[in-house]
Amino acid sequence: MCSNHFSPRLELQSAGLFCCSKTGIKFQVTRPVTIVYELESWRKYEALIFKLQSGYEILGPLFNIKTDLEPGVVSAVYLPHCLCLKGFKEDMSVIKCAHIIFNITLETPTRVEPYYVVLEKPTFSSIGVLLYPLMWLKDRITKFVPLHGMVLIYWRISGITNPDHRMFRIHLFLMPCNLSVEMDIHNQEKNLGYDRIRKPPQIDSLYIGKTYDVKASGNASVSPETLLFRCSYVSELYPYTEITVDGKNASEGIAISIEDGNISVWRAKVDRGDIMDLESAMSGLSVQEGAIGGMAGPSVEELCVSRQSTAMVHSYPVKGKLTSMM
C-alpha cells in the first residue's frame, strides 16, 4: 500500500464472492482463478481526466486489473467508493465507473451499494468510481455531496540533536476514504521525512466544498487554521495543515480537533508515549545516518515492497449479507 507498484495477487480456490483484505475490492468468480491487479494513482491519468466536461469528483481508488481473464470468469466486481449514500439526495445516475486505457470511458454500474459500486460482466482496464457530471447536481453546488472522510497525521522532529531548539512538526490531512489518495499522501510524506502517527482516522460524513476548522491545544501554532475539504486531487500536492509545537511545550501531549462551526467532527491526542516513540526513532535514525555518511537506507517496509513487487495478500469469501469493509 505504500508503494506506487502495490500489486496484490489473489489466488481464489473456488467459485464465490471474495474480498481482498488489503484494498477492499471484491470479485465474484465462477471458478478457481488467480487475479493480479495494481493500485494506481489517478495522477497518472490527469491529462485524460481533465478532458471531462461539466465537472467530476473521484470517489474511490483506481485499480488496474492486470490478469487476462476469459469472459465470464469474473461475473461481477465490487469497486469501493466513499460516497455517503445516506446523505446523498441526488440522482444515482451520476455515479459512474471510469475505464481508462488510451482514453477514458464512463459506464453506468449495475447497482450502487453502501461503500461499493457493483459492475456485472465487467471488462477490465484501469477502473475506478467517479461522480459525473456535477452540473446535474442540485443548484450545481457540490457542498451537498457527503463523503466518508478520514484524517491522516504525519510528523517529524526538527533539531533532534539540540534539545533547546527541538520542534515537533505535524502535517494533518483531511481527505476522503480513498486508498489511492492515501497511498499518494504516504509517499509524499515519506519523501519529506515524515512518519505517520496512528490515530483513529474515520469521520462519518464530510461535505465537498465545505471548510473545516483545525485546532490544537496549548502553545501549538496551526497554519492554516482551516482546511477546504475536496475529493479530486490530481496534479497538485495534497493540502494539509501544519501544527508546530516547541519541544519544551510538548511534554503533556498535543490535543487536536477538527470542527464544523462549534461541532467537533474529529478529535485525537498525540500523547507523551507517541512523543517518546518518535524521539527514540529519530535518535536511532540520527546515529544510523552518521555511521553511513548521512545517507539513510530504505525502511523495512520499503525493502519488503522492492523485494516482492507482487504481494500475496489474504482474500476471504463473503457470505450472506454484504457489509462495509471500510
Solvent accessible surface area in square Angstrom, and as a share of the most:
residue,aa,sasa,rsa
1,M,68,0.30
2,C,29,0.17
3,S,16,0.10
4,N,87,0.44
5,H,117,0.52
6,F,17,0.07
7,S,11,0.07
8,P,0,0.00
9,R,85,0.31
10,L,1,0.01
11,E,71,0.32
12,L,3,0.02
13,Q,137,0.61
14,S,56,0.36
15,A,58,0.45
16,G,22,0.21
17,L,18,0.09
18,F,19,0.08
19,C,1,0.00
20,C,1,0.00
21,S,56,0.36
22,K,113,0.48
23,T,12,0.07
24,G,10,0.09
25,I,0,0.00
26,K,0,0.00
27,F,0,0.00
28,Q,56,0.25
29,V,2,0.01
30,T,79,0.46
31,R,105,0.38
32,P,76,0.48
33,V,20,0.12
34,T,45,0.26
35,I,0,0.00
36,V,28,0.16
37,Y,0,0.00
38,E,22,0.10
39,L,0,0.00
40,E,6,0.03
41,S,20,0.13
42,W,7,0.02
43,R,69,0.25
44,K,132,0.56
45,Y,31,0.12
46,E,56,0.25
47,A,72,0.56
48,L,29,0.14
49,I,0,0.00
50,F,114,0.48
51,K,132,0.56
52,L,28,0.14
53,Q,127,0.56
54,S,49,0.31
55,G,29,0.28
56,Y,32,0.12
57,E,18,0.08
58,I,3,0.02
59,L,0,0.00
60,G,0,0.00
61,P,7,0.04
62,L,0,0.00
63,F,0,0.00
64,N,32,0.16
65,I,11,0.06
66,K,109,0.46
67,T,37,0.21
68,D,146,0.76
69,L,35,0.17
70,E,114,0.51
71,P,137,0.86
72,G,50,0.48
73,V,6,0.04
74,V,7,0.04
75,S,36,0.23
76,A,7,0.06
77,V,0,0.00
78,Y,10,0.04
79,L,1,0.00
80,P,4,0.03
81,H,2,0.01
82,C,0,0.00
83,L,1,0.00
84,C,13,0.08
85,L,32,0.16
86,K,182,0.77
87,G,26,0.25
88,F,11,0.05
89,K,156,0.66
90,E,40,0.18
91,D,92,0.48
92,M,84,0.38
93,S,39,0.25
94,V,1,0.01
95,I,1,0.00
96,K,37,0.15
97,C,0,0.00
98,A,0,0.00
99,H,19,0.09
100,I,4,0.02
101,I,113,0.57
102,F,176,0.74
103,N,102,0.52
104,I,28,0.14
105,T,82,0.48
106,L,57,0.28
107,E,67,0.30
108,T,82,0.48
109,P,13,0.08
110,T,70,0.41
111,R,96,0.35
112,V,37,0.21
113,E,35,0.16
114,P,88,0.56
115,Y,50,0.19
116,Y,6,0.02
117,V,0,0.00
118,V,0,0.00
119,L,3,0.01
120,E,78,0.35
121,K,180,0.76
122,P,19,0.12
123,T,99,0.58
124,F,48,0.20
125,S,12,0.08
126,S,5,0.03
127,I,0,0.00
128,G,0,0.00
129,V,1,0.00
130,L,0,0.00
131,L,1,0.00
132,Y,37,0.14
133,P,13,0.08
134,L,21,0.10
135,M,81,0.36
136,W,154,0.54
137,L,6,0.03
138,K,105,0.45
139,D,109,0.57
140,R,168,0.61
141,I,71,0.36
142,T,33,0.19
143,K,99,0.42
144,F,97,0.40
145,V,1,0.01
146,P,0,0.00
147,L,0,0.00
148,H,29,0.13
149,G,0,0.00
150,M,18,0.08
151,V,5,0.03
152,L,1,0.00
153,I,3,0.02
154,Y,0,0.00
155,W,9,0.03
156,R,81,0.30
157,I,4,0.02
158,S,35,0.22
159,G,34,0.33
160,I,34,0.17
161,T,114,0.66
162,N,63,0.32
163,P,86,0.54
164,D,97,0.50
165,H,129,0.58
166,R,44,0.16
167,M,54,0.24
168,F,2,0.01
169,R,79,0.29
170,I,0,0.00
171,H,5,0.02
172,L,0,0.00
173,F,2,0.01
174,L,10,0.05
175,M,3,0.01
176,P,0,0.00
177,C,14,0.08
178,N,2,0.01
179,L,25,0.12
180,S,1,0.01
181,V,6,0.04
182,E,22,0.10
183,M,1,0.01
184,D,14,0.07
185,I,1,0.01
186,H,17,0.07
187,N,28,0.14
188,Q,17,0.08
189,E,0,0.00
190,K,63,0.27
191,N,129,0.66
192,L,85,0.42
193,G,39,0.37
194,Y,14,0.05
195,D,49,0.25
196,R,45,0.16
197,I,12,0.06
198,R,165,0.60
199,K,40,0.17
200,P,99,0.62
201,P,24,0.15
202,Q,118,0.52
203,I,10,0.05
204,D,125,0.65
205,S,35,0.22
206,L,0,0.00
207,Y,79,0.30
208,I,5,0.03
209,G,38,0.36
210,K,67,0.28
211,T,71,0.41
212,Y,3,0.01
213,D,45,0.23
214,V,3,0.02
215,K,103,0.44
216,A,26,0.20
217,S,47,0.30
218,G,75,0.73
219,N,116,0.59
220,A,19,0.15
221,S,65,0.42
222,V,25,0.15
223,S,70,0.45
224,P,68,0.43
225,E,115,0.52
226,T,59,0.34
227,L,11,0.05
228,L,89,0.44
229,F,1,0.00
230,R,83,0.30
231,C,1,0.01
232,S,16,0.10
233,Y,10,0.04
234,V,5,0.03
235,S,79,0.51
236,E,75,0.34
237,L,120,0.60
238,Y,5,0.02
239,P,55,0.35
240,Y,68,0.26
241,T,0,0.00
242,E,48,0.22
243,I,0,0.00
244,T,22,0.13
245,V,4,0.03
246,D,52,0.27
247,G,19,0.19
248,K,134,0.57
249,N,71,0.36
250,A,1,0.00
251,S,56,0.36
252,E,141,0.63
253,G,11,0.11
254,I,3,0.02
255,A,42,0.33
256,I,2,0.01
257,S,12,0.08
258,I,0,0.00
259,E,26,0.12
260,D,44,0.23
261,G,49,0.47
262,N,156,0.80
263,I,120,0.61
264,S,46,0.30
265,V,44,0.25
266,W,17,0.06
267,R,160,0.58
268,A,19,0.15
269,K,102,0.43
270,V,1,0.00
271,D,61,0.31
272,R,101,0.37
273,G,39,0.38
274,D,32,0.17
275,I,0,0.00
276,M,107,0.48
277,D,99,0.51
278,L,9,0.04
279,E,34,0.15
280,S,76,0.49
281,A,60,0.47
282,M,21,0.09
283,S,54,0.35
284,G,41,0.40
285,L,66,0.33
286,S,39,0.25
287,V,114,0.65
288,Q,92,0.41
289,E,53,0.24
290,G,61,0.59
291,A,85,0.66
292,I,88,0.44
293,G,70,0.67
294,G,52,0.50
295,M,142,0.63
296,A,56,0.44
297,G,40,0.38
298,P,85,0.54
299,S,43,0.27
300,V,116,0.67
301,E,78,0.35
302,E,80,0.36
303,L,57,0.29
304,C,82,0.49
305,V,42,0.24
306,S,81,0.52
307,R,190,0.69
308,Q,100,0.45
309,S,70,0.45
310,T,52,0.30
311,A,25,0.20
312,M,105,0.47
313,V,20,0.12
314,H,118,0.53
315,S,24,0.16
316,Y,65,0.25
317,P,73,0.46
318,V,23,0.13
319,K,170,0.72
320,G,74,0.71
321,K,176,0.75
322,L,48,0.24
323,T,83,0.48
324,S,46,0.30
325,M,63,0.28
326,M,102,0.46
